[in-house]
């Protein structure tokens, strides 16, 4: 079973493949020790140019071991404009959540 970091990469890669409008996907993180808990969901912030502006609406999903995802997940999809508002703190993620590392598109990441 992949660790949570690898599972997040796999989940992001799958989302890049099925959603043509996604331009960037970032991990959303909390305090490190919370992220290490197996019941803490993988949290992704997806910037989608085809999305409709709707603010921060986390969507929760159960683990899907049959699809290779062994952790629950939370997806927050935003428009590019909403992402800029998150960066400028005009739009806020839930308390304690921060934008983490960029998960590159599989065809754009030649370092792995």
JOWO-V798223 format. One line per field, one symbol per residue. phi: phi as a letter, one per 40 degrees, with the letter a starting at -180 (. if undefined). burial: I if it has 24 or more other ideal C-beta (glycine too) atoms within 12 Angstrom, else O. Layout:
phi = ???
burial = ???
//
This chain:
phi = .cccccccccccdccdccbcccbabbcbbbddccccccccccbbbbcbccccdagcbcbcbcdbdcbgbcbcabbbbbcdccccccccgcbbcddgcbcbccbccdcbbccb
burial = OOOIOOIIIIIIIIIIOOIOOIIIIIIIIOOOOOIOOOOIIIIIIIIIOOIOOOOIOIOOOOOOOOOOIIIIIIIIIIIOOIIOOIOOOOOOIOOOIOIOOOIOIOOOOOOO
//
